[in-house]
Amino acid sequence: MSIVVTGATGHLGRHVVESLLARGVPADQMVATGRSIDKIADLGVTTKVAPYEDLGALKAAFAGADTVLLISGSEVGKRVEQHRNVIQAAKEAGVGRIVYTSIPRADTTEMKLAAEHQATERILAESGVPHTLLRNSWYFENYPIAQAVENGLFGAAGDGRISASPRADYAEAAAAALIGDEHAGKVYELGGEAFTMAELAAEISRQTGRDVTYTDLGEEKYAEFLVGVGLDAGHAAVLADSDAAASRGALFVPKTDLENLLGRPATPLAESVAAALR
């Protein structure tokens, strides 16, 4: 078995490599790729510089690989072509299966952030390469818990339930999906313990003894708020749209798939909050 983890220099990718090692995958059967591979030199696996824009470097990194984890890129607006490169390189290298980190219900959601994931899923289907889709809901680390203690939480998610989980949970699930041929052709809708933003604020309050509140601004005013704290207008609009979509249930998924891949319960909300407050 030979596994390549792309984007391994990011938080999720590093966790995946660590999870694979913890599951007993030998270090010499793994390749971790990214731009700044010095960040992962301590992991003890083979590392290769292979940005998503460099088709040749990707193909060389994938040579002899059975499975490739395509962690979705972080550069919104550039991801379709980046992902296309990875898929093409994997196909040309004869990779047996691609595992891709997507977004909840990518085939039906109208969330703007999903557009590049939808395109990538189509490219995967058209490639003919066997693949597995990990449709990850929100990372718990998206929420500024420490700042919320002082300033409260703001958004446009209303009473929508959000199935967030720590990156480490999604990484463990990805590691499980990379091992074993039974995952080929599967689509996993992944999310942890669901909560509303008001419930998140209440849990922060409980653990800190502070009065932390959630203020729902609505989509337009939340976009303005995000611009006010330093985001560019385009990024702010996409995030505000995602929050508004969450108010309609776009980020809620049962935790069944995640827990089945983990082989344990998803990390509870209280534990996630406690970790963020440390």
Salt bridges, closest charged atoms under 4 A:
GLU18 OE2 - ARG14 NE 3.30
GLU18 OE1 - HIS15 ND1 3.54
ASP42 OD2 - ARG14 NH2 2.48
GLU53 OE2 - ARG35 NH2 2.64
GLU75 OE1 - ARG35 NH2 3.41
GLU75 OE2 - LYS78 NZ 3.55
GLU81 OE2 - ARG84 NE 3.35
GLU92 OE1 - LYS59 NZ 3.44
ASP107 OD1 - ARG135 NH1 3.21
GLU116 OE1 - ARG79 NE 2.94
GLU121 OE1 - ARG135 NH2 2.74
GLU150 OE1 - ARG210 NH2 3.26
ASP169 OD1 - ARG264 NH2 2.73
GLU172 OE2 - ARG264 NH2 2.97
GLU182 OE2 - HIS183 NE2 3.39
GLU189 OE2 - ARG135 NH1 2.87
GLU199 OE1 - ARG161 NH1 3.25
GLU203 OE2 - ARG206 NH2 2.63
GLU259 OE2 - LYS255 NZ 3.87
